[in-house]
Amino acid sequence: MTEQPSAPDGPLIPMPALTPAALRAAVAQIAPAQLPSFVEHLDRAVEQAATQSTIAPLRTFLLWWGEFVAIERYPARAARLRELEAVAEEATDREALHSALAEMRQITDVAQREISA
């Protein structure tokens, strides 16, 4: 089920449903190195949900990985976010840090809108 982007800046895959199975398939396709982290996070969320008698940890898990997939399915967006993270980590002045954080927020806001659609 490999889908090629229709444009150079297009998504590698459609945005999946916010379910563990759909997100696992998406992560396997666009960021296979992250599958162990996905499984570990899912296991922790299930354990916490059972212990706390609430679905909140599962909802948090789905939203976190939904945002991850929304960002990573666009290679240019994902690359830009990593660049901004490096800039923020190494920033020596407030202006550079503020600028990097503002652009990072824009990227994550777009991803949030995509998973809410």
C-alpha positions, 0 to 999 in steps of 0.5 A: 500500500505504498502511495506516492505523493502527488506533488513534491510537497504532498503527503506520503500517506493519507492521514489515518484514523486515530486508532492504534491499528491505523496509526501503527500501520502509518508509523510502519510505513513512514517511520519504521524505526519508531515502531518500538517506541510506538509499541512501548508507548501503547503498552504503557498507555494500556497499563496506565488506563487499567491502573487508573480506570480511565481512558485518558492515557489511551487518548493521550497516546492516540493524539501524540502519535496522530500528531507524529504521523501528521507531521512525518507524512510530509517529509519537508515538514518533518525535516523543518521541525527537526531543524527548528528543534536543533536551532532551539536547542542551540539558540544563544539569544532570545530572538532566535529561540522565540522565532524557532519556537513560534515556527514549531508551534505553527507546525504542530498547530497544523498537525493538530488541525489535521488530526481533528479533521 
